[in-house]
């Protein structure tokens, strides 16, 4: 019998649940010019990452698709998980719009979830492509030149 819920499914479910809760409890990103700006920066960064990814290479679950290739252009030349950086930045905009302890807690749990997704992908890539080991040494996880 095939398992319905696997670790990758759990991580994606947690990610979207946390995003949904943050949006539900927020006053709305439009309530602050700073929040709007941060949110849009995150959205544009995500669009930049999508434009540099190859069609069919992207997957919402932390798994490797058959025939996937390593992307090292655009934001991928600086960080390994620009889509997660995009989500974190957009949700930081939501947090700025509603800076409560609840929103901050949800935001930190979202970062942890995205970190776990990134770590899962790292393990898979290291076993899939030796070039990834070199790429990992010269790039950061989420924040260029920092983390």
C-alpha positions, 0 to 999 in steps of 0.5 A: 500500500502506498503511503499518502503522507510522506515527509515532503508532503508534511513539509509542504503542508506545514509551509502552506498552513503557516502561510495561510495562518499568517495571512488570516491573522494579518491586517493585510500587507496593504496596511503599510507602505513598508510591508507592501515594499518588502512583500513586492521585493520578495515577489519580484525576487521569486519571479526572477528565480522562476525566469532562470529555472527551466520548465519542468525543473521546479517542484513544490515538494522537496524532491528531485524531478527526473531529469532535473538540472542544476541551475546556477544563473540569476539568483541561483548564482548567489543562493541555492534556494531563492524561491524559499528566500522569496517566500520568507521575504513576502511573509516578512512583509506580512509580519511587518504589517501585523507585528504581533507575537502570534505572527512572529511565531508563525513566521519563525516556524515558516522559516524552520519549515523552509530550512528543513525543506532546503536541507532535504533538497541538499541531501538529495542534490548531493547524491544526485550531482557531484557539481552540486558539492562545488556549487554548495561551497560557493553559494549560501542557503538563503541570504547572499553572502550571509546565510 
